[in-house]
């Protein structure tokens, strides 16, 4: 949302994300051990379309010990390569702004999903 213009828009930028995220640099060792600060990417959600309308689907890796990824799109489930997941991780094709009024008219290594 742009407060100066009163417009809303969808962000269509490429989103980069690691397969493994370590939060050890921002969580003190006193709070948790190093192994407790590692998260594995397990799924992402994609939105296709414009701001205010469109379609959602997701990519899921059911077992984080595996490299098997699946695209869940309504009733269709398709196995995909991780490269397809990365290539599809951006806001979408369309960029359209819509005006809105300002007054109101997102000791063992624990494996956890990132999302």
C-alpha positions as CSV (number, residue, x, y, z in Angstrom):
1,X,0.0,0.0,0.0
2,X,1.3,3.4,-0.9
3,X,0.2,5.9,1.8
4,X,1.0,8.9,-0.4
5,X,-1.0,8.0,-3.4
6,X,-3.6,5.8,-1.7
7,X,-3.0,3.0,-4.2
8,X,-2.5,-0.7,-3.6
9,X,-0.6,-3.0,-5.8
10,X,0.7,-6.5,-6.0
11,X,4.5,-7.1,-5.7
12,X,5.7,-9.1,-8.7
13,X,9.3,-9.4,-7.8
14,X,11.3,-12.6,-7.8
15,X,11.5,-14.2,-4.3
16,X,14.7,-16.0,-3.4
17,X,14.8,-18.5,-0.5
18,X,17.2,-21.0,0.8
19,X,16.5,-24.8,1.1
20,X,17.8,-24.5,4.7
21,X,17.6,-21.4,6.9
22,X,19.8,-21.0,9.9
23,X,18.7,-18.4,12.5
24,X,21.8,-19.0,14.7
25,X,23.1,-15.5,14.1
26,X,19.9,-13.9,15.5
27,X,19.0,-16.3,18.3
28,X,21.3,-16.3,21.3
29,X,23.0,-19.6,22.3
30,X,21.4,-19.2,25.7
31,X,18.0,-19.4,24.2
32,X,18.5,-22.5,22.1
33,X,21.4,-24.7,20.8
34,X,22.7,-24.3,17.3
35,X,20.8,-27.3,16.1
36,X,17.5,-25.8,17.2
37,X,17.9,-22.8,14.9
38,X,17.9,-24.6,11.5
39,X,14.7,-24.7,9.5
40,X,14.2,-26.7,6.2
41,X,12.0,-25.3,3.4
42,X,9.0,-27.6,3.1
43,X,6.5,-25.6,1.1
44,X,5.7,-22.3,-0.6
45,X,2.4,-20.7,-1.8
46,X,2.1,-19.0,-5.2
47,X,-0.5,-16.5,-6.2
48,X,-1.2,-15.9,-9.9
49,X,-3.2,-13.0,-11.0
50,X,-3.8,-9.4,-10.1
51,X,-4.2,-7.7,-6.7
52,X,-7.7,-8.6,-5.5
53,X,-8.2,-11.6,-7.7
54,X,-6.3,-14.6,-9.0
55,X,-5.5,-18.2,-8.1
56,X,-3.4,-19.8,-5.4
57,X,-1.5,-23.0,-5.5
58,X,1.4,-24.5,-3.6
59,X,4.6,-26.5,-3.9
60,X,5.2,-29.0,-1.1
61,X,8.1,-31.3,-0.1
62,X,6.3,-33.7,2.2
63,X,9.5,-35.3,3.5
64,X,12.3,-32.8,4.1
65,X,14.8,-35.7,3.9
66,X,13.9,-36.1,0.3
67,X,14.2,-33.9,-2.8
68,X,10.7,-34.8,-4.0
69,X,8.6,-31.7,-4.6
70,X,4.9,-31.6,-5.6
71,X,2.6,-28.9,-7.0
72,X,-0.8,-28.9,-5.4
73,X,-3.2,-27.0,-7.7
74,X,-6.8,-27.5,-6.8
75,X,-7.5,-31.2,-7.4
76,X,-4.3,-31.8,-9.4
77,X,-1.1,-32.9,-7.8
78,X,2.0,-33.1,-10.0
79,X,5.5,-34.1,-9.1
80,X,8.0,-31.3,-10.1
81,X,11.7,-30.6,-10.0
82,X,12.9,-28.0,-7.4
83,X,14.1,-25.8,-10.3
84,X,10.5,-25.4,-11.3
85,X,9.6,-24.3,-7.8
86,X,12.4,-21.7,-7.9
87,X,11.4,-20.4,-11.3
88,X,7.8,-20.0,-10.3
89,X,8.5,-18.1,-7.1
90,X,7.6,-14.5,-8.1
91,X,4.6,-12.4,-7.7
92,X,3.1,-13.1,-11.1
93,X,2.8,-11.7,-14.6
94,X,0.5,-8.8,-14.0
95,X,1.1,-5.6,-12.2
96,X,-1.9,-3.4,-11.9
97,X,-2.6,-0.7,-9.3
98,X,-6.0,0.1,-7.9
99,X,-6.9,3.2,-6.1
100,X,-8.2,2.9,-2.6
101,X,-9.2,5.6,-0.2
102,X,-7.0,6.2,2.8
103,X,-10.1,6.3,5.1
104,X,-10.9,2.6,4.6
105,X,-13.2,2.7,1.5
106,X,1.5,-11.4,5.2
107,X,21.1,-32.0,21.0
108,X,19.5,-33.4,17.8
109,X,19.1,-31.3,14.7
110,X,15.5,-30.5,14.6
111,X,13.9,-30.5,11.2
112,X,11.0,-28.1,10.9
113,X,9.1,-26.7,8.0
114,X,9.8,-23.1,7.1
115,X,6.2,-22.2,6.3
